[in-house]
Amino acid sequence: MTVAPSPSPLRVRTRPVDDVGRLLDLLPDDRPLSWVRDGEGLVGWGEVARFTGTGAGRFAEADAWWRSFAARLDVHDDLEIPGTGAVAFASFTFADRSPGSVLIVPRVVVGRRDGQTWITEFAGDGVPAAMRRAMPVRAGGALRYDDGNMTVARYRRAVAEAVSRMRAGELDKAALAHDLLAVADEPLDPRYLLAGLAHHYPTCWAYSVDGLVGATPELLLRREGDVVSSRVLAGTIWPGSQDGADIGATLLASAKDQREHAFAVDSLAATLRPHCTTLDVPDEPSILALHNVSHLSSDVRGELRDGASLLTLAADVHPTAAVGGTPRAAALRVIAELERMDRGRYAGPVGWLDAAGDGELGIALRCAQLDGRTARLFAGCGIVADSDPDTEVSEAAAKLVAVREALEGSVTD
């Protein structure tokens, strides 16, 4: 299903502006759009057009829709850098069968890159585009937590079953997830969660698209012209999991985590390599340390040979072994059978793209789907043959800390 503007041409204007302060402070409470990291990125509001899709062809259909839509625009871009001109915010479901993949073209976008700030506005058909005065951010009040579709007890059993199948040779890795419900006294303001995550996880990408709000440390793909890059995360440790130990050194020395990380890097590289003339893959991962957890991290960079758009590349690489598993087909069967829940857009690609085919897509991690007073939180872990179910339950709880603390407003500097 798509909702598009009338056939009359729409005018799009990008112009530089003076510093507007914090990007997130500009957002209204009604369906805010965000992709911000360390104070730079894009925020948007209003809606000019929308694409929704389902199925294995959703990336290709979204790409074709976006190309057709962008080709009909009358664009005046004073900057002509990635993220200016017409932009769509994107959020795709994890599974082919799940409904809800979406592209949203906002009426107003404000961006900042390398210290330069701009505004992009749509106008046409007599519909004015203008900055809005943001309403005060509201806290949701007291929270209570309820079981989601996949309880902790079920999650522990699912991990144990996955490990049994891996030891029997059915597959090498599966990333299993579970969910948790948070219910507030008042309707939840997505900006409250977004601001808390952005403040305490500044090196993550703080995103908000169609009610899915989070802060991901993992960049699935960035495309800028002929350069494509990715930040792969797999292998996790958290404070308190190793008494008195250097957790970074412990993580680097963990054969289990190194094996899990190698599966994720290899799966990404294998799908990107046919698109690239060169592909640089680190020999060893580094440590990415966050407030609640630390990850093994590898930055991959390639030169495109075929000019593939961001969504074409996303269709090939998603899901990587970091959030799916390996072999991919076997892992997805195990995930569907053992989780028995619809992940929605959790662990799917999320971010933005412009009319040149450039943009950034993260993996929708550390997130919640907001619906009135209810937030559905997700967390997952990569399971391999030597995973311990109790440890994986603890790891998932550590990953939920980011969203729980931001919802509760309980994080201290």
C-alpha positions as CSV (number, residue, x, y, z in Angstrom):
1,M,0.0,0.0,0.0
2,T,1.2,3.5,-0.7
3,V,0.0,7.0,0.1
4,A,1.4,9.5,-2.4
5,P,0.9,13.2,-3.1
6,S,-1.3,14.5,-5.9
7,P,0.1,14.4,-9.5
8,S,1.0,18.1,-9.3
9,P,4.8,18.6,-8.9
10,L,6.0,19.2,-5.4
11,R,8.8,21.7,-4.8
12,V,11.6,20.8,-2.5
13,R,14.1,23.4,-1.2
14,T,17.3,22.7,0.8
15,R,19.0,25.8,2.2
16,P,21.7,26.3,4.9
17,V,20.6,27.8,8.2
18,D,22.2,29.1,11.3
19,D,22.8,26.8,14.2
20,V,19.4,25.6,15.5
21,G,20.7,24.0,18.7
22,R,20.0,20.3,19.5
23,L,18.3,18.6,16.6
24,L,16.0,16.5,18.9
25,D,14.7,19.6,20.6
26,L,13.0,20.6,17.3
27,L,10.8,17.6,17.1
28,P,7.0,17.7,17.8
29,D,5.3,14.9,19.7
30,D,3.3,13.7,16.7
31,R,5.2,10.9,14.9
32,P,8.7,12.4,15.2
33,L,11.4,11.1,12.8
34,S,15.0,10.9,13.8
35,W,18.4,9.6,12.9
36,V,21.0,11.3,15.1
37,R,24.4,10.4,16.4
38,D,26.6,12.6,18.6
39,G,24.5,15.7,17.8
40,E,24.6,15.2,14.0
41,G,22.1,13.6,11.6
42,L,18.6,14.2,10.5
43,V,15.2,14.9,12.2
44,G,11.9,15.4,10.4
45,W,8.2,15.9,10.9
46,G,5.0,16.0,8.8
47,E,4.3,13.5,6.0
48,V,4.3,14.1,2.3
49,A,4.1,10.5,1.2
50,R,4.4,7.0,2.5
51,F,5.2,3.5,1.2
52,T,4.3,0.4,3.0
53,G,5.2,-3.1,2.0
54,T,5.4,-6.8,3.0
55,G,7.2,-9.8,1.6
56,A,10.6,-10.8,0.2
57,G,10.3,-8.1,-2.4
58,R,9.7,-5.2,0.0
59,F,13.2,-3.7,-0.4
60,A,13.0,-3.7,-4.2
61,E,9.4,-2.4,-4.2
62,A,10.4,0.4,-1.8
63,D,13.4,1.3,-3.9
64,A,11.3,1.5,-7.1
65,W,8.6,3.6,-5.3
66,W,11.3,6.0,-4.0
67,R,13.0,6.4,-7.3
68,S,9.6,7.1,-9.0
69,F,8.6,9.5,-6.3
70,A,11.9,11.4,-6.3
71,A,12.0,11.7,-10.1
72,R,8.8,13.7,-10.0
73,L,10.1,16.4,-7.7
74,D,11.2,19.9,-8.5
75,V,14.3,20.1,-6.3
76,H,16.4,23.2,-5.4
77,D,19.4,22.1,-3.3
78,D,21.9,24.7,-2.2
79,L,24.2,22.1,-0.6
80,E,24.0,18.9,-2.6
81,I,25.6,16.6,0.0
82,P,24.3,13.3,1.4
83,G,21.1,13.9,3.3
84,T,20.0,17.1,1.5
85,G,17.3,17.3,-1.1
86,A,14.5,14.9,-0.8
87,V,14.9,12.4,2.0
88,A,12.9,9.4,3.2
89,F,13.1,7.8,6.6
90,A,13.0,4.0,6.4
91,S,12.2,1.1,8.8
92,F,11.8,-2.5,7.5
93,T,10.5,-5.6,9.3
94,F,12.9,-8.3,10.3
95,A,10.9,-11.1,8.6
96,D,9.6,-11.2,5.1
97,R,6.1,-12.2,6.3
98,S,5.7,-9.4,8.8
99,P,3.6,-6.3,7.8
100,G,4.8,-2.8,8.6
101,S,7.9,-2.0,6.4
102,V,7.7,1.7,5.7
103,L,9.3,4.7,4.0
104,I,8.1,8.1,5.2
105,V,8.8,11.3,3.3
106,P,8.6,14.1,5.8
107,R,7.4,17.6,5.0
108,V,10.3,19.2,6.9
109,V,13.8,17.8,7.6
110,V,16.5,19.6,9.5
111,G,20.0,18.1,9.2
112,R,23.5,18.7,10.5
113,R,26.7,17.2,9.1
114,D,30.3,18.2,9.8
115,G,29.0,21.2,11.7
116,Q,26.9,22.5,8.7
117,T,23.1,22.8,9.3
118,W,20.3,22.9,6.8
119,I,16.6,22.7,6.4
120,T,14.7,20.9,3.6
121,E,11.1,21.8,3.1
122,F,8.4,20.5,0.8
123,A,5.9,22.9,-0.7
124,G,3.3,22.6,-3.4
125,D,-0.5,22.4,-4.0
126,G,-0.8,25.4,-1.7
127,V,0.4,23.4,1.3
128,P,2.9,25.5,3.2
129,A,5.9,23.9,4.8
130,A,7.2,25.6,7.9
131,M,9.1,25.0,11.2
132,R,6.9,24.0,14.1
133,R,7.2,25.0,17.7
134,A,7.9,21.8,19.6
135,M,5.6,21.0,22.5
136,P,7.2,20.2,25.9
137,V,8.4,16.7,26.2
138,R,6.3,14.6,28.6
139,A,7.3,11.8,30.8
140,G,4.9,8.8,30.9
141,G,4.8,8.6,34.7
142,A,5.1,5.4,36.6
143,L,5.7,2.1,34.7
144,R,4.8,-1.4,35.3
145,Y,6.3,-4.3,33.4
146,D,4.4,-7.3,31.9
147,D,5.4,-10.4,30.0
148,G,5.6,-10.1,26.2
149,N,5.0,-12.8,23.7
150,M,8.3,-14.5,24.6
151,T,8.7,-14.8,28.4
152,V,12.1,-15.1,30.1
153,A,11.3,-18.8,30.9
154,R,10.4,-19.5,27.3
155,Y,13.5,-17.7,26.1
156,R,15.7,-19.8,28.3
157,R,14.1,-23.0,26.9
158,A,14.4,-21.7,23.4
159,V,18.2,-21.1,23.9
160,A,18.6,-24.6,25.3
161,E,16.8,-26.1,22.3
162,A,18.8,-24.0,19.8
163,V,22.1,-25.1,21.4
164,S,21.0,-28.8,21.2
165,R,20.3,-28.4,17.5
166,M,23.7,-26.7,16.9
167,R,25.5,-29.5,18.7
168,A,23.6,-31.9,16.4
169,G,24.9,-30.1,13.4
170,E,21.7,-28.5,12.2
171,L,23.1,-24.9,12.2
172,D,26.0,-22.9,13.5
173,K,24.3,-19.8,15.0
174,A,20.9,-18.3,15.6
175,A,20.1,-14.9,17.1
176,L,17.1,-15.4,19.4
177,A,15.1,-12.6,20.9
178,H,12.4,-12.0,23.5
179,D,10.2,-9.1,24.4
180,L,9.0,-7.2,27.4
181,L,6.0,-4.9,27.8
182,A,6.2,-1.6,29.7
183,V,2.9,0.1,30.5
184,A,2.9,3.8,31.6
185,D,0.2,5.9,33.5
186,E,0.0,8.3,30.6
187,P,0.5,8.0,26.8
188,L,4.2,7.7,26.1
189,D,6.0,10.6,24.4
190,P,8.5,9.1,21.9
191,R,10.8,12.2,22.3
192,Y,11.2,11.3,26.0
193,L,12.7,7.9,25.2
194,L,14.6,9.3,22.2
195,A,16.2,12.1,24.2
196,G,17.2,9.8,27.0
197,L,18.8,7.3,24.7
198,A,20.6,10.0,22.7
199,H,22.0,11.6,25.8
200,H,23.4,8.5,27.4
201,Y,24.4,6.6,24.2
202,P,25.8,9.5,22.1
203,T,27.9,7.1,20.0
204,C,24.8,5.2,18.9
205,W,22.3,6.2,16.2
206,A,19.2,7.5,18.0
207,Y,16.2,6.7,15.7
208,S,12.5,7.2,15.6
209,V,10.4,6.0,12.7
210,D,6.6,5.3,12.8
211,G,6.6,4.6,16.6
212,L,9.8,2.5,16.7
213,V,12.2,4.3,18.9
214,G,15.7,3.2,19.9
215,A,19.5,3.8,19.8
216,T,21.5,1.3,17.8
217,P,25.2,0.8,18.0
218,E,25.2,-1.3,14.8
219,L,25.4,0.2,11.3
220,L,24.1,-2.2,8.8
221,L,25.1,-0.1,5.7
222,R,26.2,3.4,4.8
223,R,26.4,4.3,1.1
224,E,28.1,7.5,-0.1
225,G,28.6,7.5,-3.8
226,D,30.7,4.4,-4.6
227,V,31.7,3.8,-1.0
228,V,29.8,1.3,1.2
229,S,30.6,0.7,4.8
230,S,29.3,-1.2,7.8
231,R,29.9,-1.6,11.5
232,V,29.4,-5.2,12.5
233,L,28.7,-6.1,16.2
234,A,28.5,-9.6,17.6
235,G,29.9,-10.9,20.9
236,T,28.9,-9.2,24.1
237,I,29.9,-8.7,27.7
238,W,28.4,-6.5,30.4
239,P,29.6,-4.9,33.7
240,G,29.4,-7.4,36.6
241,S,29.5,-10.5,34.4
242,Q,33.2,-11.1,35.2
243,D,34.1,-10.4,38.8
244,G,37.1,-8.0,39.0
245,A,38.1,-8.8,35.4
246,D,39.0,-6.4,32.6
247,I,35.8,-7.1,30.6
248,G,37.3,-5.8,27.3
249,A,40.2,-8.2,27.6
250,T,37.9,-11.0,28.6
251,L,35.7,-10.4,25.6
252,L,38.7,-10.4,23.2
253,A,39.9,-13.6,24.7
254,S,36.5,-15.4,24.5
255,A,36.6,-18.1,21.8
256,K,32.8,-18.3,22.0
257,D,32.3,-14.6,21.3
258,Q,35.1,-14.5,18.6
259,R,33.3,-17.3,16.8
260,E,30.0,-15.6,17.0
261,H,31.6,-12.4,15.7
262,A,33.3,-14.2,12.8
263,F,30.0,-15.6,11.6
264,A,28.5,-12.1,11.5
265,V,31.5,-10.5,9.7
266,D,31.8,-13.4,7.2
267,S,28.1,-13.2,6.3
268,L,28.2,-9.5,5.6
269,A,31.4,-9.7,3.6
270,A,30.1,-12.6,1.5
271,T,26.9,-10.7,0.5
272,L,28.7,-7.4,-0.1
273,R,31.7,-8.8,-2.1
274,P,29.8,-9.4,-5.4
275,H,28.9,-5.7,-5.4
276,C,32.4,-4.4,-4.7
277,T,35.7,-4.0,-6.5
278,T,37.5,-4.0,-3.2
279,L,36.3,-4.9,0.3
280,D,38.4,-4.2,3.4
281,V,37.6,-6.5,6.4
282,P,39.6,-6.2,9.6
283,D,41.7,-9.2,10.7
284,E,40.6,-8.8,14.3
285,P,37.7,-7.0,16.0
286,S,38.0,-4.1,18.4
287,I,36.0,-3.3,21.5
288,L,33.0,-1.0,21.4
289,A,32.2,0.0,25.0
290,L,28.7,1.4,25.9
291,H,27.0,2.3,29.2
292,N,25.3,-1.1,29.6
293,V,27.4,-3.5,27.5
294,S,30.5,-3.9,25.4
295,H,30.7,-5.5,22.0
296,L,33.2,-7.0,19.6
297,S,33.2,-4.6,16.6
298,S,34.5,-4.6,13.1
299,D,34.2,-1.8,10.5
300,V,34.0,-3.1,6.9
301,R,34.5,-0.8,3.9
302,G,34.2,-1.4,0.2
303,E,34.2,0.3,-3.2
304,L,31.1,-0.4,-5.3
305,R,31.4,-1.8,-8.7
306,D,27.8,-1.8,-9.8
307,G,26.3,1.4,-8.4
308,A,23.8,-0.6,-6.3
309,S,21.5,1.7,-4.3
310,L,21.3,1.5,-0.5
311,L,18.0,-0.5,-0.6
312,T,19.4,-2.9,-3.2
313,L,22.3,-3.6,-0.9
314,A,20.1,-3.9,2.1
315,A,18.0,-6.6,0.4
316,D,21.1,-8.7,0.0
317,V,22.7,-8.3,3.4
318,H,19.6,-8.5,5.6
319,P,19.5,-10.4,7.9
320,T,23.2,-10.7,8.6
321,A,24.3,-13.5,11.0
322,A,24.5,-10.8,13.7
323,V,20.7,-10.7,14.0
324,G,19.7,-13.8,12.0
325,G,22.3,-16.6,12.1
326,T,24.2,-19.0,9.9
327,P,23.4,-20.7,7.6
328,R,20.8,-18.0,7.0
329,A,17.9,-20.2,5.9
330,A,18.4,-22.7,8.7
331,A,18.7,-20.0,11.3
332,L,15.5,-18.2,10.1
333,R,13.6,-21.5,10.4
334,V,14.8,-22.0,13.9
335,I,14.0,-18.4,14.9
336,A,10.5,-18.7,13.6
337,E,9.9,-22.1,15.3
338,L,11.4,-21.3,18.7
339,E,10.4,-17.7,19.1
340,R,6.9,-18.1,17.8
341,M,6.4,-14.3,17.8
342,D,6.4,-11.5,15.3
343,R,9.4,-9.3,15.9
344,G,7.9,-6.6,13.8
345,R,10.6,-4.1,12.8
346,Y,13.0,-5.1,15.7
347,A,16.3,-6.2,14.2
348,G,15.3,-4.9,10.8
349,P,17.0,-2.1,8.8
350,V,16.2,1.5,10.0
351,G,17.6,4.8,8.9
352,W,17.3,7.2,5.9
353,L,18.0,7.5,2.2
354,D,18.2,10.3,-0.3
355,A,17.3,10.7,-4.0
356,A,20.9,9.8,-5.0
357,G,20.6,6.4,-3.5
358,D,22.9,7.3,-0.5
359,G,22.0,7.0,3.1
360,E,22.5,5.1,6.3
361,L,20.7,2.0,7.7
362,G,21.3,0.7,11.1
363,I,19.9,-2.5,12.7
364,A,17.0,-1.7,14.9
365,L,18.4,-2.8,18.2
366,R,17.9,-1.4,21.8
367,C,14.4,-0.3,20.9
368,A,10.8,-0.2,21.8
369,Q,7.6,0.0,19.7
370,L,5.4,2.6,21.2
371,D,1.6,2.4,21.2
372,G,-0.2,4.8,23.4
373,R,0.7,3.9,27.0
374,T,2.5,0.7,26.0
375,A,6.1,0.1,24.9
376,R,7.1,-3.3,23.6
377,L,10.8,-3.7,24.3
378,F,13.1,-6.2,22.5
379,A,16.4,-7.8,23.2
380,G,18.3,-10.7,21.6
381,C,21.5,-12.7,21.8
382,G,23.6,-14.6,19.3
383,I,23.4,-18.3,20.2
384,V,26.2,-20.7,19.3
385,A,26.9,-24.3,20.3
386,D,28.6,-23.5,23.5
387,S,26.1,-20.8,24.7
388,D,24.8,-21.2,28.2
389,P,21.0,-20.4,28.6
390,D,21.3,-18.7,31.9
391,T,24.1,-16.5,30.6
392,E,22.1,-15.6,27.5
393,V,19.2,-14.6,29.7
394,S,21.5,-12.3,31.7
395,E,22.9,-10.8,28.5
396,A,19.4,-10.1,27.1
397,A,18.5,-8.4,30.4
398,A,21.7,-6.2,30.2
399,K,20.7,-5.1,26.7
400,L,17.2,-4.1,27.9
401,V,18.8,-1.8,30.4
402,A,19.2,1.0,27.8
403,V,15.5,1.3,27.0
404,R,14.3,0.6,30.5
405,E,16.4,3.3,32.1
406,A,15.5,5.8,29.4
407,L,11.8,5.1,29.8
408,E,12.1,5.4,33.6
409,G,14.4,8.4,33.5
410,S,16.7,6.6,35.9
411,V,20.0,6.9,34.2
412,T,22.6,9.1,36.0
413,D,25.7,10.7,34.4
